[in-house]
Amino acid sequence: MIWRLYNLTQDILAIKSLVDGVKQNLQIEPTPESGDFTHSIVALALGIASISHLNNIGSPESWRKQIEKKLLTIYYPEKQRNKVVDWAKANGYSTSSYLGRPIVKFKQLYLIIERTK
């Protein structure tokens, strides 16, 4: 159990690193109020997701449920999503596709990079 928690912590920090790298190098941020991370106070505090007001957080989900899903979604603007995926590939993140959607693979989690319309 402790090893699993350690891997989850590493995944969350790696996702933060991905989001921060994209912000810094491409000036592209995840779409506010969208994706699975908007249900996590930790993800909001780390800047992985954003909401306009704390009342918009919705029902927080436990990380256990998130891990069980394995696939978590983050949204980027439609016209810039492919730049985000290309940046992830170029910077050593393990990428693949799932049902035609690009994903970044971590130790326990898979991050689907979706388009916002």
Chimera marker file (.cmm) of the C-alpha trace (Angstrom):
<marker_set name="trace">
<marker id="1" x="0.000" y="0.000" z="0.000" r="1" g="1" b="0" radius="0.5"/>
<marker id="2" x="2.806" y="2.431" z="0.862" r="1" g="1" b="0" radius="0.5"/>
<marker id="3" x="4.538" y="1.687" z="-2.464" r="1" g="1" b="0" radius="0.5"/>
<marker id="4" x="1.296" y="2.416" z="-4.310" r="1" g="1" b="0" radius="0.5"/>
<marker id="5" x="0.905" y="5.719" z="-2.471" r="1" g="1" b="0" radius="0.5"/>
<marker id="6" x="4.513" y="6.593" z="-3.304" r="1" g="1" b="0" radius="0.5"/>
<marker id="7" x="3.891" y="5.874" z="-7.013" r="1" g="1" b="0" radius="0.5"/>
<marker id="8" x="0.724" y="7.970" z="-6.937" r="1" g="1" b="0" radius="0.5"/>
<marker id="9" x="2.638" y="10.856" z="-5.379" r="1" g="1" b="0" radius="0.5"/>
<marker id="10" x="5.306" y="10.534" z="-8.056" r="1" g="1" b="0" radius="0.5"/>
<marker id="11" x="2.631" y="10.496" z="-10.779" r="1" g="1" b="0" radius="0.5"/>
<marker id="12" x="0.946" y="13.618" z="-9.434" r="1" g="1" b="0" radius="0.5"/>
<marker id="13" x="4.277" y="15.441" z="-9.268" r="1" g="1" b="0" radius="0.5"/>
<marker id="14" x="5.147" y="14.259" z="-12.800" r="1" g="1" b="0" radius="0.5"/>
<marker id="15" x="1.781" y="15.528" z="-14.064" r="1" g="1" b="0" radius="0.5"/>
<marker id="16" x="2.481" y="18.859" z="-12.362" r="1" g="1" b="0" radius="0.5"/>
<marker id="17" x="5.868" y="18.930" z="-14.077" r="1" g="1" b="0" radius="0.5"/>
<marker id="18" x="4.209" y="18.277" z="-17.452" r="1" g="1" b="0" radius="0.5"/>
<marker id="19" x="1.612" y="21.014" z="-16.924" r="1" g="1" b="0" radius="0.5"/>
<marker id="20" x="4.254" y="23.472" z="-15.670" r="1" g="1" b="0" radius="0.5"/>
<marker id="21" x="6.576" y="22.682" z="-18.594" r="1" g="1" b="0" radius="0.5"/>
<marker id="22" x="3.805" y="23.287" z="-21.114" r="1" g="1" b="0" radius="0.5"/>
<marker id="23" x="2.875" y="26.564" z="-19.377" r="1" g="1" b="0" radius="0.5"/>
<marker id="24" x="6.479" y="27.739" z="-19.300" r="1" g="1" b="0" radius="0.5"/>
<marker id="25" x="7.544" y="26.684" z="-22.790" r="1" g="1" b="0" radius="0.5"/>
<marker id="26" x="4.350" y="27.025" z="-24.823" r="1" g="1" b="0" radius="0.5"/>
<marker id="27" x="2.338" y="29.467" z="-22.691" r="1" g="1" b="0" radius="0.5"/>
<marker id="28" x="-0.608" y="27.051" z="-22.853" r="1" g="1" b="0" radius="0.5"/>
<marker id="29" x="-2.637" y="26.227" z="-19.746" r="1" g="1" b="0" radius="0.5"/>
<marker id="30" x="-5.203" y="23.485" z="-19.161" r="1" g="1" b="0" radius="0.5"/>
<marker id="31" x="-8.754" y="24.593" z="-19.822" r="1" g="1" b="0" radius="0.5"/>
<marker id="32" x="-10.253" y="25.916" z="-16.562" r="1" g="1" b="0" radius="0.5"/>
<marker id="33" x="-13.205" y="24.090" z="-15.027" r="1" g="1" b="0" radius="0.5"/>
<marker id="34" x="-12.574" y="20.980" z="-17.182" r="1" g="1" b="0" radius="0.5"/>
<marker id="35" x="-11.244" y="17.496" z="-16.579" r="1" g="1" b="0" radius="0.5"/>
<marker id="36" x="-10.891" y="15.035" z="-13.740" r="1" g="1" b="0" radius="0.5"/>
<marker id="37" x="-8.413" y="17.155" z="-11.793" r="1" g="1" b="0" radius="0.5"/>
<marker id="38" x="-11.007" y="19.829" z="-11.029" r="1" g="1" b="0" radius="0.5"/>
<marker id="39" x="-12.358" y="17.411" z="-8.403" r="1" g="1" b="0" radius="0.5"/>
<marker id="40" x="-9.093" y="17.376" z="-6.451" r="1" g="1" b="0" radius="0.5"/>
<marker id="41" x="-8.030" y="20.038" z="-4.005" r="1" g="1" b="0" radius="0.5"/>
<marker id="42" x="-4.449" y="18.740" z="-4.300" r="1" g="1" b="0" radius="0.5"/>
<marker id="43" x="-4.464" y="19.143" z="-8.100" r="1" g="1" b="0" radius="0.5"/>
<marker id="44" x="-5.963" y="22.607" z="-7.781" r="1" g="1" b="0" radius="0.5"/>
<marker id="45" x="-3.334" y="23.610" z="-5.202" r="1" g="1" b="0" radius="0.5"/>
<marker id="46" x="-0.523" y="22.288" z="-7.421" r="1" g="1" b="0" radius="0.5"/>
<marker id="47" x="-1.834" y="24.182" z="-10.459" r="1" g="1" b="0" radius="0.5"/>
<marker id="48" x="-2.665" y="21.076" z="-12.480" r="1" g="1" b="0" radius="0.5"/>
<marker id="49" x="-6.237" y="22.343" z="-12.795" r="1" g="1" b="0" radius="0.5"/>
<marker id="50" x="-8.032" y="25.590" z="-12.152" r="1" g="1" b="0" radius="0.5"/>
<marker id="51" x="-11.501" y="26.749" z="-11.272" r="1" g="1" b="0" radius="0.5"/>
<marker id="52" x="-12.900" y="30.257" z="-11.043" r="1" g="1" b="0" radius="0.5"/>
<marker id="53" x="-14.291" y="29.877" z="-7.528" r="1" g="1" b="0" radius="0.5"/>
<marker id="54" x="-14.035" y="27.225" z="-4.814" r="1" g="1" b="0" radius="0.5"/>
<marker id="55" x="-17.789" y="26.722" z="-5.003" r="1" g="1" b="0" radius="0.5"/>
<marker id="56" x="-17.173" y="25.277" z="-8.488" r="1" g="1" b="0" radius="0.5"/>
<marker id="57" x="-15.036" y="22.391" z="-7.218" r="1" g="1" b="0" radius="0.5"/>
<marker id="58" x="-17.967" y="19.990" z="-7.376" r="1" g="1" b="0" radius="0.5"/>
<marker id="59" x="-17.893" y="16.789" z="-5.414" r="1" g="1" b="0" radius="0.5"/>
<marker id="60" x="-14.306" y="15.939" z="-4.534" r="1" g="1" b="0" radius="0.5"/>
<marker id="61" x="-13.388" y="12.407" z="-5.530" r="1" g="1" b="0" radius="0.5"/>
<marker id="62" x="-11.048" y="10.252" z="-3.545" r="1" g="1" b="0" radius="0.5"/>
<marker id="63" x="-7.731" y="9.405" z="-5.123" r="1" g="1" b="0" radius="0.5"/>
<marker id="64" x="-8.612" y="5.733" z="-4.679" r="1" g="1" b="0" radius="0.5"/>
<marker id="65" x="-11.466" y="6.195" z="-7.163" r="1" g="1" b="0" radius="0.5"/>
<marker id="66" x="-9.202" y="8.143" z="-9.485" r="1" g="1" b="0" radius="0.5"/>
<marker id="67" x="-6.585" y="5.369" z="-9.420" r="1" g="1" b="0" radius="0.5"/>
<marker id="68" x="-9.244" y="2.745" z="-10.087" r="1" g="1" b="0" radius="0.5"/>
<marker id="69" x="-10.236" y="4.646" z="-13.230" r="1" g="1" b="0" radius="0.5"/>
<marker id="70" x="-6.582" y="4.611" z="-14.345" r="1" g="1" b="0" radius="0.5"/>
<marker id="71" x="-7.480" y="7.087" z="-17.108" r="1" g="1" b="0" radius="0.5"/>
<marker id="72" x="-7.684" y="10.719" z="-16.061" r="1" g="1" b="0" radius="0.5"/>
<marker id="73" x="-8.508" y="13.531" z="-18.432" r="1" g="1" b="0" radius="0.5"/>
<marker id="74" x="-6.990" y="16.957" z="-18.795" r="1" g="1" b="0" radius="0.5"/>
<marker id="75" x="-8.270" y="19.423" z="-21.393" r="1" g="1" b="0" radius="0.5"/>
<marker id="76" x="-6.359" y="21.889" z="-23.517" r="1" g="1" b="0" radius="0.5"/>
<marker id="77" x="-7.699" y="24.339" z="-26.120" r="1" g="1" b="0" radius="0.5"/>
<marker id="78" x="-8.585" y="22.514" z="-29.339" r="1" g="1" b="0" radius="0.5"/>
<marker id="79" x="-6.121" y="24.312" z="-31.595" r="1" g="1" b="0" radius="0.5"/>
<marker id="80" x="-3.233" y="23.879" z="-29.152" r="1" g="1" b="0" radius="0.5"/>
<marker id="81" x="-3.722" y="20.321" z="-27.897" r="1" g="1" b="0" radius="0.5"/>
<marker id="82" x="-1.418" y="18.774" z="-30.504" r="1" g="1" b="0" radius="0.5"/>
<marker id="83" x="1.362" y="21.189" z="-29.512" r="1" g="1" b="0" radius="0.5"/>
<marker id="84" x="1.001" y="19.941" z="-25.924" r="1" g="1" b="0" radius="0.5"/>
<marker id="85" x="1.264" y="16.311" z="-27.045" r="1" g="1" b="0" radius="0.5"/>
<marker id="86" x="4.289" y="17.078" z="-29.241" r="1" g="1" b="0" radius="0.5"/>
<marker id="87" x="5.959" y="18.902" z="-26.348" r="1" g="1" b="0" radius="0.5"/>
<marker id="88" x="5.365" y="15.917" z="-24.045" r="1" g="1" b="0" radius="0.5"/>
<marker id="89" x="6.925" y="13.538" z="-26.596" r="1" g="1" b="0" radius="0.5"/>
<marker id="90" x="9.908" y="15.822" z="-27.170" r="1" g="1" b="0" radius="0.5"/>
<marker id="91" x="10.540" y="16.103" z="-23.436" r="1" g="1" b="0" radius="0.5"/>
<marker id="92" x="10.728" y="12.411" z="-22.605" r="1" g="1" b="0" radius="0.5"/>
<marker id="93" x="7.196" y="11.651" z="-21.466" r="1" g="1" b="0" radius="0.5"/>
<marker id="94" x="5.917" y="8.218" z="-22.430" r="1" g="1" b="0" radius="0.5"/>
<marker id="95" x="3.094" y="8.826" z="-24.878" r="1" g="1" b="0" radius="0.5"/>
<marker id="96" x="0.699" y="6.579" z="-26.729" r="1" g="1" b="0" radius="0.5"/>
<marker id="97" x="-2.921" y="6.647" z="-27.812" r="1" g="1" b="0" radius="0.5"/>
<marker id="98" x="-6.107" y="5.201" z="-26.386" r="1" g="1" b="0" radius="0.5"/>
<marker id="99" x="-9.145" y="4.978" z="-28.652" r="1" g="1" b="0" radius="0.5"/>
<marker id="100" x="-7.552" y="7.562" z="-30.929" r="1" g="1" b="0" radius="0.5"/>
<marker id="101" x="-6.835" y="10.021" z="-28.116" r="1" g="1" b="0" radius="0.5"/>
<marker id="102" x="-3.278" y="10.857" z="-27.044" r="1" g="1" b="0" radius="0.5"/>
<marker id="103" x="-2.243" y="9.748" z="-23.582" r="1" g="1" b="0" radius="0.5"/>
<marker id="104" x="0.782" y="10.229" z="-21.378" r="1" g="1" b="0" radius="0.5"/>
<marker id="105" x="1.687" y="7.173" z="-19.321" r="1" g="1" b="0" radius="0.5"/>
<marker id="106" x="2.864" y="7.399" z="-15.733" r="1" g="1" b="0" radius="0.5"/>
<marker id="107" x="3.500" y="4.639" z="-13.157" r="1" g="1" b="0" radius="0.5"/>
<marker id="108" x="-0.123" y="4.251" z="-12.025" r="1" g="1" b="0" radius="0.5"/>
<marker id="109" x="-2.074" y="6.752" z="-14.066" r="1" g="1" b="0" radius="0.5"/>
<marker id="110" x="-2.701" y="7.446" z="-17.714" r="1" g="1" b="0" radius="0.5"/>
<marker id="111" x="-3.395" y="11.038" z="-18.648" r="1" g="1" b="0" radius="0.5"/>
<marker id="112" x="-5.707" y="11.562" z="-21.625" r="1" g="1" b="0" radius="0.5"/>
<marker id="113" x="-5.053" y="14.894" z="-23.285" r="1" g="1" b="0" radius="0.5"/>
<marker id="114" x="-8.399" y="16.023" z="-24.686" r="1" g="1" b="0" radius="0.5"/>
<marker id="115" x="-9.456" y="19.001" z="-26.771" r="1" g="1" b="0" radius="0.5"/>
<marker id="116" x="-11.731" y="21.724" z="-25.494" r="1" g="1" b="0" radius="0.5"/>
<marker id="117" x="-14.170" y="23.010" z="-28.075" r="1" g="1" b="0" radius="0.5"/>
<link id1="1" id2="2" r="1" g="1" b="0" radius="0.2"/>
<link id1="2" id2="3" r="1" g="1" b="0" radius="0.2"/>
<link id1="3" id2="4" r="1" g="1" b="0" radius="0.2"/>
<link id1="4" id2="5" r="1" g="1" b="0" radius="0.2"/>
<link id1="5" id2="6" r="1" g="1" b="0" radius="0.2"/>
<link id1="6" id2="7" r="1" g="1" b="0" radius="0.2"/>
<link id1="7" id2="8" r="1" g="1" b="0" radius="0.2"/>
<link id1="8" id2="9" r="1" g="1" b="0" radius="0.2"/>
<link id1="9" id2="10" r="1" g="1" b="0" radius="0.2"/>
<link id1="10" id2="11" r="1" g="1" b="0" radius="0.2"/>
<link id1="11" id2="12" r="1" g="1" b="0" radius="0.2"/>
<link id1="12" id2="13" r="1" g="1" b="0" radius="0.2"/>
<link id1="13" id2="14" r="1" g="1" b="0" radius="0.2"/>
<link id1="14" id2="15" r="1" g="1" b="0" radius="0.2"/>
<link id1="15" id2="16" r="1" g="1" b="0" radius="0.2"/>
<link id1="16" id2="17" r="1" g="1" b="0" radius="0.2"/>
<link id1="17" id2="18" r="1" g="1" b="0" radius="0.2"/>
<link id1="18" id2="19" r="1" g="1" b="0" radius="0.2"/>
<link id1="19" id2="20" r="1" g="1" b="0" radius="0.2"/>
<link id1="20" id2="21" r="1" g="1" b="0" radius="0.2"/>
<link id1="21" id2="22" r="1" g="1" b="0" radius="0.2"/>
<link id1="22" id2="23" r="1" g="1" b="0" radius="0.2"/>
<link id1="23" id2="24" r="1" g="1" b="0" radius="0.2"/>
<link id1="24" id2="25" r="1" g="1" b="0" radius="0.2"/>
<link id1="25" id2="26" r="1" g="1" b="0" radius="0.2"/>
<link id1="26" id2="27" r="1" g="1" b="0" radius="0.2"/>
<link id1="27" id2="28" r="1" g="1" b="0" radius="0.2"/>
<link id1="28" id2="29" r="1" g="1" b="0" radius="0.2"/>
<link id1="29" id2="30" r="1" g="1" b="0" radius="0.2"/>
<link id1="30" id2="31" r="1" g="1" b="0" radius="0.2"/>
<link id1="31" id2="32" r="1" g="1" b="0" radius="0.2"/>
<link id1="32" id2="33" r="1" g="1" b="0" radius="0.2"/>
<link id1="33" id2="34" r="1" g="1" b="0" radius="0.2"/>
<link id1="34" id2="35" r="1" g="1" b="0" radius="0.2"/>
<link id1="35" id2="36" r="1" g="1" b="0" radius="0.2"/>
<link id1="36" id2="37" r="1" g="1" b="0" radius="0.2"/>
<link id1="37" id2="38" r="1" g="1" b="0" radius="0.2"/>
<link id1="38" id2="39" r="1" g="1" b="0" radius="0.2"/>
<link id1="39" id2="40" r="1" g="1" b="0" radius="0.2"/>
<link id1="40" id2="41" r="1" g="1" b="0" radius="0.2"/>
<link id1="41" id2="42" r="1" g="1" b="0" radius="0.2"/>
<link id1="42" id2="43" r="1" g="1" b="0" radius="0.2"/>
<link id1="43" id2="44" r="1" g="1" b="0" radius="0.2"/>
<link id1="44" id2="45" r="1" g="1" b="0" radius="0.2"/>
<link id1="45" id2="46" r="1" g="1" b="0" radius="0.2"/>
<link id1="46" id2="47" r="1" g="1" b="0" radius="0.2"/>
<link id1="47" id2="48" r="1" g="1" b="0" radius="0.2"/>
<link id1="48" id2="49" r="1" g="1" b="0" radius="0.2"/>
<link id1="49" id2="50" r="1" g="1" b="0" radius="0.2"/>
<link id1="50" id2="51" r="1" g="1" b="0" radius="0.2"/>
<link id1="51" id2="52" r="1" g="1" b="0" radius="0.2"/>
<link id1="52" id2="53" r="1" g="1" b="0" radius="0.2"/>
<link id1="53" id2="54" r="1" g="1" b="0" radius="0.2"/>
<link id1="54" id2="55" r="1" g="1" b="0" radius="0.2"/>
<link id1="55" id2="56" r="1" g="1" b="0" radius="0.2"/>
<link id1="56" id2="57" r="1" g="1" b="0" radius="0.2"/>
<link id1="57" id2="58" r="1" g="1" b="0" radius="0.2"/>
<link id1="58" id2="59" r="1" g="1" b="0" radius="0.2"/>
<link id1="59" id2="60" r="1" g="1" b="0" radius="0.2"/>
<link id1="60" id2="61" r="1" g="1" b="0" radius="0.2"/>
<link id1="61" id2="62" r="1" g="1" b="0" radius="0.2"/>
<link id1="62" id2="63" r="1" g="1" b="0" radius="0.2"/>
<link id1="63" id2="64" r="1" g="1" b="0" radius="0.2"/>
<link id1="64" id2="65" r="1" g="1" b="0" radius="0.2"/>
<link id1="65" id2="66" r="1" g="1" b="0" radius="0.2"/>
<link id1="66" id2="67" r="1" g="1" b="0" radius="0.2"/>
<link id1="67" id2="68" r="1" g="1" b="0" radius="0.2"/>
<link id1="68" id2="69" r="1" g="1" b="0" radius="0.2"/>
<link id1="69" id2="70" r="1" g="1" b="0" radius="0.2"/>
<link id1="70" id2="71" r="1" g="1" b="0" radius="0.2"/>
<link id1="71" id2="72" r="1" g="1" b="0" radius="0.2"/>
<link id1="72" id2="73" r="1" g="1" b="0" radius="0.2"/>
<link id1="73" id2="74" r="1" g="1" b="0" radius="0.2"/>
<link id1="74" id2="75" r="1" g="1" b="0" radius="0.2"/>
<link id1="75" id2="76" r="1" g="1" b="0" radius="0.2"/>
<link id1="76" id2="77" r="1" g="1" b="0" radius="0.2"/>
<link id1="77" id2="78" r="1" g="1" b="0" radius="0.2"/>
<link id1="78" id2="79" r="1" g="1" b="0" radius="0.2"/>
<link id1="79" id2="80" r="1" g="1" b="0" radius="0.2"/>
<link id1="80" id2="81" r="1" g="1" b="0" radius="0.2"/>
<link id1="81" id2="82" r="1" g="1" b="0" radius="0.2"/>
<link id1="82" id2="83" r="1" g="1" b="0" radius="0.2"/>
<link id1="83" id2="84" r="1" g="1" b="0" radius="0.2"/>
<link id1="84" id2="85" r="1" g="1" b="0" radius="0.2"/>
<link id1="85" id2="86" r="1" g="1" b="0" radius="0.2"/>
<link id1="86" id2="87" r="1" g="1" b="0" radius="0.2"/>
<link id1="87" id2="88" r="1" g="1" b="0" radius="0.2"/>
<link id1="88" id2="89" r="1" g="1" b="0" radius="0.2"/>
<link id1="89" id2="90" r="1" g="1" b="0" radius="0.2"/>
<link id1="90" id2="91" r="1" g="1" b="0" radius="0.2"/>
<link id1="91" id2="92" r="1" g="1" b="0" radius="0.2"/>
<link id1="92" id2="93" r="1" g="1" b="0" radius="0.2"/>
<link id1="93" id2="94" r="1" g="1" b="0" radius="0.2"/>
<link id1="94" id2="95" r="1" g="1" b="0" radius="0.2"/>
<link id1="95" id2="96" r="1" g="1" b="0" radius="0.2"/>
<link id1="96" id2="97" r="1" g="1" b="0" radius="0.2"/>
<link id1="97" id2="98" r="1" g="1" b="0" radius="0.2"/>
<link id1="98" id2="99" r="1" g="1" b="0" radius="0.2"/>
<link id1="99" id2="100" r="1" g="1" b="0" radius="0.2"/>
<link id1="100" id2="101" r="1" g="1" b="0" radius="0.2"/>
<link id1="101" id2="102" r="1" g="1" b="0" radius="0.2"/>
<link id1="102" id2="103" r="1" g="1" b="0" radius="0.2"/>
<link id1="103" id2="104" r="1" g="1" b="0" radius="0.2"/>
<link id1="104" id2="105" r="1" g="1" b="0" radius="0.2"/>
<link id1="105" id2="106" r="1" g="1" b="0" radius="0.2"/>
<link id1="106" id2="107" r="1" g="1" b="0" radius="0.2"/>
<link id1="107" id2="108" r="1" g="1" b="0" radius="0.2"/>
<link id1="108" id2="109" r="1" g="1" b="0" radius="0.2"/>
<link id1="109" id2="110" r="1" g="1" b="0" radius="0.2"/>
<link id1="110" id2="111" r="1" g="1" b="0" radius="0.2"/>
<link id1="111" id2="112" r="1" g="1" b="0" radius="0.2"/>
<link id1="112" id2="113" r="1" g="1" b="0" radius="0.2"/>
<link id1="113" id2="114" r="1" g="1" b="0" radius="0.2"/>
<link id1="114" id2="115" r="1" g="1" b="0" radius="0.2"/>
<link id1="115" id2="116" r="1" g="1" b="0" radius="0.2"/>
<link id1="116" id2="117" r="1" g="1" b="0" radius="0.2"/>
</marker_set>
